[in-house]
């Protein structure tokens, strides 16, 4: 599931990839899954309602071919050279992954299929309010960093003590 800007849940028909994702397979996934999804929800990647396409630091995301593809096909994306380093709590999806990790913790998976089923179940059970909290937390953190003129050190201690 994905939460759009309107805070509605959209089923993206979860896909499991059984191999390492390189830049070419990632670009294909963006072409076949991400761009159609953005178009379905927002009208088009250029639409005013669509804000920014954000990725993490995975090698396939940072690859030159990926960056060039996104620059040409998804105009509103954050280029890799503008991503803050080690900013776990600035990207809402990283906080959502942490919730899923907590859900999966403590299980002993005997098969890959069992693990995939549990991941799918975790996504289905993830509440909208939890996702909204992740988004709101990230927005708050970005504002704090902007207010501190980018001084992550100044506010990182408050993150540890004020969850």
Phi, psi and omega in degrees: 000155178225141177261123178276176180302331180276009180056047172243154181267133179237126179284123180256014182049078185319139179240131173254134180252125184265020177213169175294141180268117175260179185299323182289318179290328177293316178299319178299318179296320178297318179297313189272336185241306189290308182297316175299324178295312179301317180296319180295318185277319188248352182100319177181156178299339180273350184301144181301327181292331179280122186275287183210147173265118184244138179234174173258193186269021178302142181307321180294331180284324183274348185303145182304314180299321178296313181299319178294318178300313181295321179300323181278323191251338178229082188306324184266077175226159180266112180298150183304326182288353177255000181284134175288142180286142175049050184250055184315313187270011176264343181253114184306326183295329179294324177290324177294318177301321180297321176297318179294320176303315178300321180296322184277344184299140174090352178273150174246101185275125183270337180223158176296320179299319177297320178296315180299320178298318181293321176299313179300317178297318178299318178297318181294327183273351180294123185278152176300319182297325177294318180293318179298320177299320178297316180296312181297321178298316180296318179298316179299317181294319179298317179297318179298319180292319177298317179296331179267016181054042177081005184282077181306320182301326183293331185247351184297326179295324180292332179293320181292324186265344185237058177285000000 
